[in-house]
Amino acid sequence: MLYELRCYDIDPVLLGEYLAWANDHALPLVVEQFDFRLVGFWQVVAPANATEASATNIHWVIAWQDEQEMLSRWEQVLASSSWAAIWDGRPRFHLKVERKLLQPIPRSPLQ
């Protein structure tokens, strides 16, 4: 099992709109229609004593059997009319996107 960690810098002005879009449209689509195994989706919350906010403000993790499954599923999503429809008329939320593949070590609870 591999885990895809996606880290986004979402425009702070658009963060509320992005979170609503992700919660109401993107996540239901990728989970229900494309069978993504969503482990979690998180918004970064700055500690009360923080002097500045982190630029990377969204993290999410998806479990995959292997890299080929990940590449194939993403290709299907991005080519779908369903994905195009939920993006139609939306602003450019993402300032930066970073993706990492994580492999659990033997004692990790998520194997």
C-alpha positions in Angstrom: 0.0 0.0 0.0 1.2 3.5 -0.9 -0.2 6.8 0.4 -0.3 9.9 -1.7 0.2 13.1 0.4 -1.1 16.2 -1.5 -0.2 19.6 0.0 -1.8 22.7 -1.4 -1.2 26.4 -1.0 -4.8 27.7 -1.5 -5.3 31.4 -2.0 -6.3 32.6 1.5 -8.9 34.9 0.0 -10.6 31.9 -1.6 -10.0 29.3 1.1 -13.6 29.2 2.4 -14.9 28.8 -1.2 -12.3 26.1 -1.9 -13.2 24.2 1.3 -16.9 24.3 0.4 -16.1 23.1 -3.2 -13.8 20.3 -2.0 -16.3 19.1 0.6 -19.4 19.4 -1.5 -18.1 18.5 -5.0 -14.5 17.2 -5.4 -14.3 14.7 -2.5 -17.7 13.2 -3.2 -16.8 12.8 -6.8 -13.4 11.2 -6.4 -14.6 8.9 -3.5 -18.0 7.9 -4.9 -17.5 7.8 -8.6 -13.7 7.0 -8.9 -13.3 4.9 -5.7 -10.5 6.9 -4.2 -9.6 5.5 -0.7 -9.6 8.8 1.1 -7.6 8.6 4.4 -8.2 12.2 5.4 -8.5 15.8 4.3 -7.2 18.5 6.6 -7.1 22.3 6.8 -4.0 23.7 8.6 -5.0 25.7 11.8 -2.4 28.2 13.0 -1.7 28.0 16.7 -3.1 31.0 18.7 0.4 32.4 19.2 1.5 32.1 15.5 2.7 35.3 14.0 2.1 34.3 10.4 0.0 31.7 8.6 1.5 28.8 6.7 1.4 29.1 3.0 0.5 25.4 2.7 -3.0 25.3 4.2 -4.5 22.0 2.9 -3.3 18.5 3.2 -5.0 15.3 2.1 -4.0 11.6 1.9 -5.2 8.9 -0.5 -4.4 5.2 -0.1 -3.4 3.3 -3.3 -2.4 -0.3 -3.9 0.5 0.9 -6.0 1.7 3.8 -8.2 0.1 2.4 -11.3 -3.4 2.5 -9.6 -2.8 6.1 -8.6 -1.7 7.2 -12.0 -4.6 5.4 -13.7 -7.3 6.8 -11.4 -6.0 10.3 -11.6 -5.9 10.0 -15.4 -9.6 8.9 -15.4 -10.6 11.7 -13.1 -8.9 14.5 -15.0 -10.3 13.2 -18.3 -13.8 12.9 -17.1 -16.7 15.3 -17.9 -17.7 15.1 -14.3 -14.4 16.6 -13.2 -14.7 19.3 -15.9 -18.2 20.1 -14.7 -17.3 20.7 -11.1 -14.4 23.0 -12.2 -16.6 25.0 -14.6 -16.7 28.7 -13.5 -14.4 28.2 -10.5 -11.5 30.5 -9.7 -7.9 29.4 -9.6 -7.7 28.2 -6.0 -4.3 26.6 -6.1 -1.2 28.8 -5.8 1.0 25.7 -5.4 0.5 21.9 -5.4 2.9 19.4 -4.1 2.5 15.6 -4.1 4.6 12.9 -2.3 4.2 9.2 -2.2 4.6 7.6 1.2 5.4 4.0 1.9 4.7 2.8 5.5 7.4 1.1 7.5 6.6 -2.4 9.0 5.4 -1.0 12.4 3.2 1.7 10.8 -0.5 1.1 11.7 -1.5 1.9 8.1 0.0 -0.8 5.9 
